[in-house]
Amino acid sequence: MEISEILNQIKSGKIDVEEATRKIRLLALKEMEGACIDISRNLRKGIPELVFGEGKSDEVLLSAVKSLLQENGLAIVTRVTPSQARLLIKSFSEKAKTIYYEKGRIVSIRTGEAPPLKDPPIAIITAGSADLPVAEEALAVINEMGFRTLAFYDVGIAGLHRIFPVAKKCMEDKVAVAIVVAGMEGALPSIFSSLFSGIVIGVPSSVGYGYGGKGEGALITMLQSCTPGLVVVNIDNGVGAGIAAVLISRLASKT
């Protein structure tokens, strides 16, 4: 049942406010064995519920996806293994459109047509090619939430000149927010933010050597940055960066 149905029931006098309140609260969550799905998140926040695939059994994973498709017509499963991706495609491709973002480890399953991708585009930039899984995770989330992306990979500070054309292209295309993924010392987001007029979301990646090499060094560098307009998400959190970028771009598109 959707909220519109509940409101119509109030209007027609079939239920009172107390009963309507109870039904709306029940809409928020759908409990099942092994998972509790937030089926009204998109209604509250404009952000679809995402299913974290890693560590879930096949039964729980399939049950969660079925519930989301039934309620919302869209299921996005993150951090999937190759075997989970094959299972989801096999199970749902006959009745829904499935997209496997292999590098980003995400499977999208949709019963209807996806809306056309909107502008302003969101830039996704990596310091190195080893950062691609995190960048592609963000890209998948952004595209599935309806925004166009511009990708610039392997433009780290070891060749500083490579970042200048990227900043120029972003400004020419009226990019409002850019996601910059970097491992090692994590300096690229600060440098790019000093050149770019919009908001930069820094994503430290777990790429590097020795001490601080699991992303801690990059995280500390980004958090200590003095460059205005740089915000930071957790290590390897492409999903969080993608969602934040979409929310910012939605606001930018209304101004």
N, C-alpha and C positions, 0 to 999 in steps of 0.2 A: 504493500500500500504506500502511495506517495502522499506528501503533505497536502497537495491539492485535493485529493480525495477526502482527507480528514476535514479540511476547511469546508468542502461542499456538504459533508455530513452535519457540521455545525450549522451551516446556513439553512439546511432543510429541517433542522430540529431533531435529527435522528440521534445525536449525541450531545451531551453538555460539555462545558469547558473543561471540567475535571477529567472526563473520559478522553477528550481530545488531547489534553496534556499527557495523559498516560500513554496514548498511542504514539504521540510524537517522540516521547522518550524511548519507546520501544524501537522506533525507527533508527535510532542512533547506532545500535550495536546488534550484531547477529552472532550468537554464540554457537559454537559447534565443538565437537571433540577435538582438542588439540589446538584450537585457534578461536579468536574473538575478533570478528571483522567489523570495522567502522564503516558502515554502509552509507552514512550521511555526511562524511567529511567533505565531499565535493560540494554539497549543498551549503554547509557552514562556511567553508573556507575557499571554495573554488579550487581545491586540490584533491585529486582522486586518492583513494586508499591504495597504497602500494603493498604488495606481498613480498616479504623478504624470503627468497627461496632457499638460501643456504641453511642446511641442517634440518629442513622440513622433510617429513616422510612423503611419499607419493600420494598417499591417501589424504593427508591434511592439505597438501598443495592443491590437489584437484578439487577438493571440497571448497576451499577458499575461493578458487577461481570461479567455480560454478555459481557460488553465492553472489560474487561481485557482478558476474555477467547477468544474472537474473535480476538483480536490483538496479544496476547502473549501466549495464551494457558495455562495460570496460573493465579489464583487469590488466594491471601492469605488475609483472613479477621481476624482481631485481635479484642480482647475484645468483643467477641460475647456473648450474653445472651443465655441461653438454648433454648429459643423459636426461636431466630435467627438461631442458629445451626440447629435446626430441619427444619426450612424453607429452608435453603441453601441445606441441604442434600436431602430433598424432591424435590427441584426444579432442581438440577443438577446431581444427582447420576445416572440417566439413561444414560446420554451422556458423563459423565466425572467421573474421580475417585475422591471421596471426602474422606478426612481424618479429623476427629474431635479430636483435642487435648483438651479433656474436661477440664483437670486441668489447662492447659495453656490458655484456652478460645480462641482458634484459630481454624478456619476451612480452610483447603487447598483444592482447587478444580483445577484439572489438566486434560487437554484433552488428553495428551500423557503420556508416561511412564516416571517416575522420574529417573534421572540418579543415578547410584550406589553411595553410600555415600563414600566420600574420606577421606584420612588421610592427615595431622595429625589430630587426634581427638581433639575436644574442650571439656575441662572439665567444668562441671557445679556443683558448690558446694554451699550448703546452711548451714547456722548456725543452723536453726531449721526447723521443719516440717511445721510451719506456713508460711515459705518462699516459699513453693512449687509452688504456682500459678505464681509467678514471674520467678522462675527457669524454670518451664515447658513452659512458654511463650518464653523464650530464646531458650530452647531446640527445640521447634517447628520451630522457625525461622531458626535456624542453620540446622536442618535436611532438611527443605524445600529448603534451599540454597545449599544443597549438601554435607554437612560435617557430619562425624560421631561424636557422643558425648559420653562422660563418665560422669555419674551422681553419685554424692556422697552427700547424704542428711542427715541432722541432725548431723553435726559434729562440733558444736559450741564450744566456748572456755570454757563453763561450764565443759566440759570434754576435756581438752586440748590435752590429749594423742591421741584422735581420729583423729587428723589432720595429724599426722606423716605418717601413712600408705597411706593416700590420696596423700600427696606430693611425696612419693616414687613411687606410681603407676603412677602418672602423668609424672614423669621423665622417668620411664621405658618405657612408651608408647609414648615418644617423643612429649608430649603436648607442643605446643608453646604459647597457651593463655588459661587462665582459668577465668571463670566468677564466682565470689563469692558473694552470696546474703546474706545479714545479716540485721536484725533489731536491736532492743534494742540499745546498745551502738555502734554497728557496728564495733567491733574490729577484727573480723575474717579475712577480706581481708588483713589487715596490717600484721597479724601474718602469714597468708599463703604466702604472698608475700616475707616475710623474709626467707622462706624455699624453695621456688619454683624458678627455674631458668628462667622462661618465664615471659610474661606480665600477670598481673592480672587486670581484669576489676571489680571494686567494684560496687555493686548495693545495695544501701540502700533500705530496705523494710519498709513499714508503719506498723511495728509490734513493740509494746512496751507499756510502762506504762506512764501515766502522762505527765510531761513536756518533750517535745522532742519526745513523743511517737508515732508520726505519720510519723516517718522517719527522722525528722529534726536532732535528736541527732546522728543517724547513719550517715547521710550525712556529718555533721560537722566533726565527727571523721575521716571518710575516707578522706575528703578533707585536713585535718590537718596532715595526716600520713607522717612520715619521711621515710617510707620504700621505697626503689627504685623500680621502675617498676610497681607501682600501679596507675591506672587511674580510674576515677569515672564517672558514668552516673547519671541521675536524679533518684529520688525516684520511685521505682516500675517499672523502665524502662527496662523490660526484652527484649523488641524488639530492643531498641537501643544497648543494650549490645550484643545481638546475632548478629546483623549486623556488629558491630565493630569487634567482634571476628572472623567472617568469613573473613572480609577483611584482618585482620592480618594473619590468617592462610593461605590465598591464597598467600600472600607474602612469608610466611615461607616455603610453599611447593615448591616455585620456586628457593629457595637458595640451 
